[in-house]
Amino acid sequence: MTETTHTQTTPPGPAGRPRSPELRLAAEALRGLRQEMFEDAFAYDPLPRRAEAGSPTRRPSGRIRSYGIWTPHVLVGLGGAVAMFLAFTDEEAPVRALLCGLLALVPVLLTLVRPVGAFWASLAATVVMSVIGTADGSWPWLPGSFVSHLLVMTIVALRTRPRTAAWMWVLTALFGLFADILVGHGRFGSDTAPMLILSALILLIVTVRHIRKQAQQEMTVQQTVTAHERSRRTLLEERTTIARELHDVVAHHMSVVAIQAEAAPYRVENPPPELEKAFATIRENAVAALTELRRVLGVVRAEDYEAPDTPQPTLADLDALLANVREAGLTVDKAVTGAVRELPQGVELSAYRMVQEALSNTLRHAPGASARVEIGYVLGGLGLRMVNAAPPAPHLVKPSPGAGHGITGMRERVSMLNGEMTAGPTDDGGYEVTVFLPVPAAASEGDA
């Protein structure tokens, strides 16, 4: 006997029957109506002050700036004053006119602290004003309450979500239709239709503004995430490039260790077995390390990567590099100070690559400018200074934005060698990169 299992994808309704998607959407909509328009209607939500925007040179200072942050509150107050002025229609009964003015003003001011509650207060004020006010052919909104209710709906829509604006419009329509059918039919001219048309247009504009603002915020967040991922990818690519270049250097040293360990016993007459075993162990470890190094390089190597046929460059090859960039149109000078000596291959390679990247950046970002490369052999390390002058204003070649990998790659190389680096514009409009790569005295003497 086969047992069949039924999976229910929609929540059950009355009597255990599953709800249709339409009923579920309706239930969620009514739940949102109850929560936003009734349960949280009078929640305290003060209108925040205006954020200071713009560049520091354009921002007002002092007392003007302190007053400017209250601009939204002032505009709400002015709108309420206009509604109150329109409510003063009964000159023969000043008390009643004053009461109608206050009923038009209070809901507008209430939007500053309890926006949704202000909507209900506006409907209540409309009822009271229509009862005590002087009917001038309009129903159920008198001129003051008409403007007041439009202002309230606009401000609440600006301060809340589009769904709240839709509910306000629906409730306003129900209120107007109920007032027309119950009281105003045949007695007054109904202004429900103008209210619904104007409010629909205003709420539509506000909703479009909300959607556009939300889309801009999401786009800003996405751009930030994309920039972060691009920066991270650039960093990983630069580290991979450095690992590929240093592979030859490290592999050369490990190969020398393996060969020397294999040949060492033959240079000693009648070596003891312990010495032969020790050198054999050194050779095995060197070969194993070289194998693992090649395996790691295979992981970080790109699919289209081709191993170079020539050894990795050093500072001795710098003159050829300068000759190439001079042929490309860059005027570059070279200055060397200190006692020139051979440095560890990793330092030589990194120094060469940094000079190469600095000159490439000059060609891309400052076409027509001159450059200078200074190399200083100092006690305890190597100093580099690459600086270019400001490009001439009228030039046929426009600067290239580049990919932004150059400075990142330099910093990775400097960080790998525990060095220091500064990069930034100069006072005359050029750009300068200064690097110091520490080299222990023992390493320098050993390589020499």
C-alpha positions in Angstrom: 0.0 0.0 0.0 1.5 3.4 -1.0 1.1 6.3 1.3 0.5 9.7 -0.4 1.6 13.0 1.2 -0.2 16.2 0.3 1.6 19.5 0.7 -0.4 22.6 1.4 1.2 25.8 0.0 -1.4 28.3 1.2 -2.6 28.9 4.8 -5.9 27.4 5.6 -9.0 29.5 5.7 -12.2 28.9 7.6 -13.2 25.2 7.9 -9.7 24.2 7.0 -10.0 25.3 3.3 -6.9 26.8 1.7 -7.0 30.5 1.0 -6.6 31.7 -2.6 -3.8 34.2 -3.4 -6.5 36.9 -3.8 -7.9 36.4 -0.4 -4.4 36.3 1.1 -3.5 39.6 -0.5 -6.7 41.1 0.7 -6.1 39.9 4.2 -2.6 41.3 4.2 -3.9 44.7 2.9 -6.6 44.8 5.7 -3.9 43.9 8.2 -1.8 46.8 7.0 -4.8 49.1 7.1 -5.5 48.2 10.7 -1.9 48.6 11.8 -1.0 51.8 10.0 -4.3 53.7 10.1 -5.7 52.5 13.5 -3.3 50.8 15.8 -0.3 53.1 15.1 -2.4 56.1 14.1 -1.4 58.4 17.0 2.2 57.2 17.4 4.7 59.9 18.2 6.8 60.6 15.2 8.2 64.2 15.2 9.3 65.7 11.9 13.1 65.8 11.8 15.0 68.9 11.1 16.4 69.5 7.7 19.7 67.8 7.0 22.6 70.1 6.1 23.5 69.4 2.5 25.8 70.8 -0.1 29.5 71.7 -0.1 31.0 73.5 2.8 31.6 76.6 0.7 28.0 76.9 -0.2 26.5 76.2 3.2 25.2 79.2 5.1 26.9 79.8 8.3 26.0 81.1 11.8 22.5 82.1 12.5 21.2 81.6 9.0 22.2 77.9 9.1 20.6 77.4 12.5 17.3 78.8 11.1 17.5 76.9 7.9 17.2 73.5 9.5 13.7 74.4 10.6 12.5 75.2 7.0 10.1 72.1 6.8 8.4 73.2 10.1 8.0 76.7 8.9 6.5 75.6 5.6 4.0 73.4 7.4 3.1 76.4 9.7 2.6 78.7 6.7 0.3 76.1 5.1 -1.7 75.9 8.2 -2.0 79.7 8.4 -3.3 79.8 4.8 -6.0 77.2 5.7 -6.9 79.1 8.9 -7.2 82.3 6.9 -9.6 80.7 4.4 -11.7 79.3 7.3 -12.5 82.9 8.5 -15.6 83.2 6.4 -18.2 84.3 8.9 -17.6 87.9 9.8 -20.9 88.2 11.7 -19.9 85.5 14.2 -16.2 86.0 15.1 -16.2 83.3 17.7 -17.5 80.7 15.2 -15.0 82.0 12.6 -12.2 81.7 15.1 -13.2 78.2 16.0 -13.3 77.2 12.3 -9.9 78.7 11.8 -8.4 76.7 14.7 -10.1 73.5 13.4 -8.4 74.1 10.0 -5.0 74.9 11.6 -4.7 72.2 14.3 -4.7 69.1 12.0 -2.0 70.7 9.8 0.2 71.4 12.8 -0.5 67.9 14.2 1.3 66.4 11.2 4.6 67.6 12.8 4.3 65.1 15.6 1.6 62.5 14.8 1.1 62.4 11.0 -1.5 59.6 10.7 -3.4 60.9 13.7 -3.5 64.3 11.9 -5.5 62.7 9.1 -8.2 61.5 11.4 -8.2 64.8 13.2 -8.7 66.5 9.8 -11.7 64.3 9.0 -13.2 65.1 12.5 -12.5 68.8 12.0 -14.2 68.6 8.6 -17.4 67.2 10.2 -17.4 69.9 12.9 -16.7 72.7 10.5 -19.5 71.5 8.2 -21.9 71.5 11.1 -21.0 74.9 12.7 -19.7 76.7 9.7 -21.7 78.7 7.1 -22.5 76.5 4.1 -21.6 78.4 0.9 -22.7 75.8 -1.6 -19.9 73.3 -0.8 -20.2 70.0 1.1 -18.7 68.4 3.1 -15.5 70.4 2.8 -15.7 74.2 3.4 -12.9 76.3 1.8 -10.7 76.2 5.0 -11.2 72.5 5.7 -10.7 71.7 2.0 -7.3 73.3 1.9 -6.5 71.9 5.4 -7.3 68.3 4.4 -5.3 68.5 1.2 -2.3 69.8 3.1 -2.7 67.1 5.8 -2.8 64.4 3.1 0.2 65.8 1.3 2.3 66.1 4.4 1.4 62.7 5.7 2.1 61.1 2.3 5.5 62.8 2.3 6.3 61.5 5.8 5.0 57.9 5.4 5.0 55.2 2.8 3.0 55.1 -0.4 0.6 52.5 1.0 -0.5 54.9 3.7 -1.2 57.5 1.0 -3.4 55.0 -0.8 -5.3 54.2 2.3 -5.9 57.9 3.1 -7.3 58.5 -0.4 -9.6 55.5 -0.1 -10.8 56.6 3.3 -11.3 60.2 2.1 -13.4 58.9 -0.8 -15.5 56.8 1.5 -16.0 59.7 3.8 -17.0 62.0 1.0 -19.4 59.5 -0.6 -21.0 58.8 2.8 -21.4 62.5 3.6 -23.0 63.1 0.1 -25.4 60.2 0.4 -26.4 60.7 4.0 -26.6 64.5 4.4 -25.6 66.5 1.4 -27.5 64.9 -1.4 -29.8 67.5 -3.0 -28.9 70.2 -0.5 -25.5 71.4 -1.3 -23.0 71.2 -4.2 -20.7 68.3 -3.4 -16.9 69.0 -3.6 -16.0 65.4 -3.1 -15.0 65.0 -6.7 -12.6 68.0 -6.7 -11.2 66.7 -3.5 -10.6 63.2 -4.9 -9.1 64.5 -8.2 -6.8 67.0 -6.6 -5.7 64.6 -3.8 -5.1 61.8 -6.3 -2.8 64.0 -8.4 -0.9 65.2 -5.4 -0.6 61.8 -3.8 0.5 60.4 -7.2 3.3 63.0 -7.4 4.4 62.2 -3.9 4.3 58.5 -4.5 6.5 58.9 -7.6 8.9 61.0 -5.5 9.0 58.2 -2.9 9.6 55.5 -5.4 12.3 57.6 -7.1 14.0 58.4 -3.8 13.9 54.7 -2.8 15.4 53.7 -6.2 18.2 56.2 -5.8 19.0 54.9 -2.3 19.0 51.3 -3.6 21.2 52.4 -6.5 23.6 54.2 -4.1 23.8 51.1 -1.9 24.4 48.9 -4.9 27.1 51.2 -6.2 28.8 51.1 -2.8 28.6 47.3 -2.8 29.9 47.2 -6.4 32.8 49.5 -5.6 33.7 47.5 -2.5 33.6 44.2 -4.6 35.6 45.9 -7.4 38.2 47.1 -4.9 38.4 43.6 -3.3 38.7 42.0 -6.7 41.4 44.4 -7.7 43.3 43.6 -4.5 43.1 39.9 -5.1 44.2 40.3 -8.7 47.3 42.3 -7.6 48.2 39.8 -5.0 47.9 37.0 -7.6 50.1 38.9 -10.0 52.7 39.4 -7.2 52.5 35.7 -6.4 53.1 34.8 -10.0 56.1 37.1 -10.3 57.7 36.0 -7.1 57.3 32.3 -8.0 60.4 32.3 -10.2 62.4 34.0 -7.5 61.4 31.6 -4.8 61.7 28.6 -7.1 65.2 29.6 -8.1 66.3 29.7 -4.4 64.7 26.4 -3.6 66.3 24.7 -6.7 69.7 26.0 -5.5 69.1 24.6 -2.1 68.2 21.2 -3.5 71.2 21.1 -5.9 73.6 22.2 -3.1 72.2 19.6 -0.7 72.7 16.9 -3.3 76.2 17.9 -4.2 77.5 18.6 -0.7 78.3 15.0 0.3 80.6 14.6 -2.7 82.7 17.6 -1.6 83.6 16.0 1.6 86.0 13.0 1.8 84.4 10.0 3.5 81.4 11.9 4.9 79.7 10.3 7.9 76.3 8.6 7.3 74.6 11.1 9.5 75.8 14.0 7.3 74.7 12.2 4.1 71.3 11.5 5.7 71.0 15.2 6.8 71.8 16.5 3.3 69.4 13.9 1.7 66.6 15.2 4.1 67.4 18.8 3.1 67.1 17.9 -0.6 63.9 16.0 -0.1 62.3 18.9 1.8 63.5 21.4 -0.8 62.1 19.3 -3.7 58.8 18.9 -1.8 58.6 22.6 -1.1 59.2 23.4 -4.7 56.5 20.9 -5.8 54.0 22.5 -3.4 55.0 26.0 -4.6 54.2 25.0 -8.2 50.9 23.5 -7.1 49.9 26.7 -5.3 50.9 28.8 -8.4 48.7 26.5 -10.5 45.7 27.5 -8.3 46.3 31.3 -8.6 47.3 31.2 -12.2 44.7 32.5 -14.7 43.6 30.2 -17.5 45.2 32.4 -20.1 48.4 32.9 -18.2 51.7 32.1 -19.9 54.9 31.7 -18.0 57.5 34.3 -19.0 60.5 33.0 -21.0 62.9 35.5 -19.5 64.0 35.9 -15.9 62.1 38.5 -13.7 63.5 42.0 -14.1 65.7 43.7 -11.5 67.0 47.3 -11.0 69.8 46.5 -13.5 67.1 46.5 -16.2 65.8 49.9 -15.3 67.7 51.7 -18.1 65.9 49.6 -20.7 62.6 50.5 -19.1 63.4 54.2 -19.2 64.4 54.0 -22.8 61.1 52.4 -23.7 59.1 55.1 -21.9 61.2 57.8 -23.6 60.3 56.3 -27.0 56.6 56.6 -25.9 57.1 60.4 -25.4 57.8 60.7 -21.7 60.7 62.8 -20.6 62.2 61.1 -17.6 65.4 61.5 -15.6 67.1 59.0 -13.3 69.2 59.7 -10.3 71.0 57.1 -8.2 72.6 57.9 -4.8 74.5 55.7 -2.4 76.6 52.6 -3.0 74.9 50.5 -5.6 74.8 46.9 -4.5 72.9 43.7 -5.3 69.7 43.3 -3.2 67.4 40.3 -2.6 65.7 39.4 -5.8 62.2 40.0 -4.3 63.2 43.6 -3.4 64.8 44.2 -6.8 61.7 42.9 -8.6 59.2 44.9 -6.5 61.3 48.1 -6.9 61.4 47.6 -10.7 57.6 47.0 -10.9 56.8 50.0 -8.8 59.0 52.3 -11.0 57.3 50.7 -14.0 53.8 51.4 -12.6 54.6 54.9 -11.6 55.9 55.8 -15.1 52.8 54.1 -16.7 50.6 56.2 -14.5 52.4 59.3 -15.7 51.8 58.4 -19.3 48.1 57.7 -18.6 47.1 60.5 -16.2 49.6 63.3 -17.1 50.4 63.1 -20.8 53.1 65.5 -21.8 54.5 65.9 -18.3 58.1 65.1 -17.3 59.1 62.6 -14.7 62.0 61.8 -12.4 63.1 58.6 -10.8 65.4 58.7 -7.8 66.9 55.5 -6.3 68.7 55.7 -3.0 70.8 52.9 -1.6 70.9 53.6 2.1 72.0 51.7 5.1 69.3 49.2 5.9 67.2 49.5 2.8 66.3 51.0 -0.6 64.6 54.3 -1.2 62.5 55.1 -4.2 61.0 58.4 -5.3 58.9 58.8 -8.5 57.6 62.2 -9.2 56.0 63.8 -12.3 55.3 67.5 -13.0 51.9 68.9 -13.8 50.9 68.2 -17.4 50.8 71.1 -19.8 47.3 72.6 -20.2 47.0 72.5 -24.0 47.8 68.9 -25.0 46.5 66.7 -27.7 46.4 63.5 -25.6 43.7 63.5 -22.9 44.3 61.8 -19.6 43.1 58.3 -19.2 41.1 57.4 -16.1 42.8 54.0 -15.7 41.5 51.1 -13.7 42.9 52.2 -10.3 45.1 49.1 -9.9 48.5 50.9 -9.9 48.6 52.4 -6.4 46.9 49.3 -5.0 49.6 47.0 -6.5 52.3 49.3 -5.1 50.9 49.2 -1.6 50.6 45.4 -1.7 54.2 45.1 -2.7 55.4 47.5 0.0 53.2 45.8 2.6 54.7 42.4 1.6 58.2 43.7 2.2 57.3 45.5 5.4 58.1 48.8 3.9 56.6 52.3 3.9 54.9 54.2 1.1 53.3 57.6 0.6 51.5 58.8 -2.5 49.8 62.1 -3.3 49.7 65.2 -5.4 52.5 67.8 -5.2 52.1 71.5 -4.7 52.8 72.3 -8.3 50.0 70.0 -9.6 52.1 66.9 -10.2 52.1 63.5 -8.3 54.7 61.9 -6.1 55.3 58.4 -4.9 57.9 57.7 -2.2 58.8 54.2 -1.1 61.2 52.7 1.4 61.9 49.0 1.3 63.9 47.7 4.3 66.7 45.3 3.6 68.6 43.7 6.5 72.3 44.0 6.4 72.8 40.3 6.5 70.6 39.7 3.5 72.3 42.4 1.5 75.8 41.1 2.3 74.7 37.5 1.5 73.4 38.5 -1.9 76.5 40.5 -2.6 
